[in-house]
Every structure is written in C-alpha cells, then in structure tokens.
Amino acid sequence: MFYCSLTGTRLVVDHHSIWRIKTLGSGPVSKAIGFLEGVVARAAAGNTAPHRFWGEKLSAMGATNVLVVHDFVGRNPNPRDEPLRRSFTSRATIVICSHGGHPLERIEAEASGVGQVATVELLITGPKEKLERRLSERELPENVRYLGFLPRQTYESLKASADMAVNVTDEPYTLSHVLLEYAASSLPTISSRQEVLEDFFGDALLYTDSSDPEEIAKKVRLMQEAAVRDEYRVRITRWYEGLSASRQGEIQALKSLLNP
C-alpha cells in the first residue's frame, strides 16, 4: 500500500481469504488483523475474492471495487484408461480422493466410510510430506490405498478413469481447487455440505450431512447406483459448461480492474 502511494502505481488486492474470519477467531489479534485488512481493502483501487461469500464480507468491510473471480481448471482431455484402472485395483468401482493435508480435511473419515463398502476401492493422493505420516498412524481398510503424489499424467488419467470422487472437510470457507479438477473431468463427486460449496456448485454435487464415516458410506452406496452416478455426471458436466461460459467475462472484468 505504501509502495503504491510512493510510486503512483495501482493497488489491487487478491483476497484468497479473509484471515480474520478464516484463521484467527474473535480475540484481540483477530480484531487487529481485521482492522489492517479493512484499511488495505478500503485503500486499494480494487479487491478480488474467490467466491461470493468472501466478496460479501469484503463489501461489508467497505472494500472498494470488489470483484469475484472464480477458480478454474481446463477440461481434462484424457479418456477412460482401463489398463490404468486394472493396475490399481480389480474392484468394480474406483473412488478418488485428493487432499493437501489441511487438519480439517476429514481423510480418516473418508477412509473409514469408504472402507465399509467392499466393492469400492478408495485411492488417496496428495503430498507425502503432508499425508504419509498422518495416514501411516492408522491402519487403513483393505480397500483403501494411499498412492502419494502422482506424476501429472498419471493423476490426470486417474481422474478421467475413476467412477466418482469424495472430498469431505469441516473447513467452512474454502472452495477446494480439487473440486474444480473433478468438475473438469465430469467426475460425480460427494462433498461436504458447506454454505460456500452449495452456493457455488448448487445441485451438481452429492452432499454429505456430516463428516461421520457412516454418512460417507451411505452416500458412496447411493452413488454406486448407475442411475444416480449418471445423473450426477450430467449435473457436474452441465455446471462446468456454465462456469466455462462465464469465464471470459470474469477475465475481462479483471483486466478492466487492473488496467482501467
């Protein structure tokens, strides 16, 4: 902010989150950070947010020129790869689950829930430095495997070849990037019922009502039904096409904000 004042350059702040709300609670440190966030957001020539919830919070803080720019992932061009599927499992149904290691990601509940469905194989991917120790501290069900951080081509092909995805978290504000990856692969997805996610995805996801393993198992069994899975594939594909159609408008609005 001070640099822009001295040099006469334009300040646009990209708010990945509002730190005061997401991380710091309601104590004195939170109030101090919130004050600073508000000062910067009001002084900036523009502010961007990744979803409507943060955009509204910024506007309530008095932020100027708030623009919501949604995350986006290009369509997965890979076809379904039967040899790749067979290299991972002989089970009829593959569920993919990709995480970054946030403590509120309910990976253990996903493993326990999917583990109750014997005809399904859950393949967990993500960075070893975040997940390997966490998952090694418990005995995973026989139909659950942690694959580590896969090579890019293998990962993209796996998303194109899986039957469904699961992403359960108790983090209320994050719009996980991996959900956009699943949408770009037209992958039927089971997700937490969070306000931010329902507002963005609407009925394109099958939501769990809790992060309890029994609830996750129930939704996996439901998604195993071919008619249900086909319906959610149609929904997520239609939703992705809508997001793609609005993408260029968001890019043009961002360009105008950066260089009016």
Secondary structure by P-SEA (a helix, b strand, c coil): caaaaaacbbbbbbcccccccccccccaaaaaaaaaaaaaaaaccbbbbccaaaaaaaaaacccbbbbbbbbbccccccccaaaaaacccccbbbbbbbccccccaaaaaaaaaaacccbbbbbbccccccccccccccccccccccccccaaaaaaaaacccbbbbbbcccccccaaaaaaaaaccbbbbcccaaaaaaccccccccccccaaaaaaaaaaaccaaaaaaaaaaaaaaaaaaaaaaaaaaaaaaaaacc
